[in-house]
Amino acid sequence: MLRLLVNIDVNDIERAVAFYTDAFALTVGRRFRSDAVELLGAAVPIYLLAKANDSTAAPGASAARTYHRHWTPVHLDFVVDDISVALSRAESAGAVRESEISTHPWGRLALLADPFGHGCCLIEFSERGYDAIAT
């Protein structure tokens, strides 16, 4: 079986731990020196990786890391039972709301950014969830 791990680059490990544990009720698993922290409580482990501002992601990469709001086609969707409560909790922990809660046949959605510029979503599925739009 293939296992999935989620890695999130951050420039301040302790601030990231505080955000993700406060905003999404994740818990700290293992710590790997000052380089990384494992977060548990999601369907897969999430690893916060310490990466300095302006460092590059790969040898020869043309762009350096920045922690301003940025776009990446890969992001996290946090599935919650009560989107209003989850949104309030995330904002209290430092998330920036980028949309009002929208309603869709499959459920409700809120767009956010974490304090490190990474986009993420909160999803509260309807009773049928994605089956409401599956073909």
PyMOL commands that set and color helices and strands:
alter all, ss='L'
color gray80, all
select helices_A, chain A and resi 13-24+83-93+129-132
alter helices_A, ss='H'
color red, helices_A
select strands_A, chain A and resi 6-10+27-32+36-40+46-50+76-79+96-97+102-104+107-113+119-125
alter strands_A, ss='S'
color yellow, strands_A
deselect
rebuild
show_as cartoon
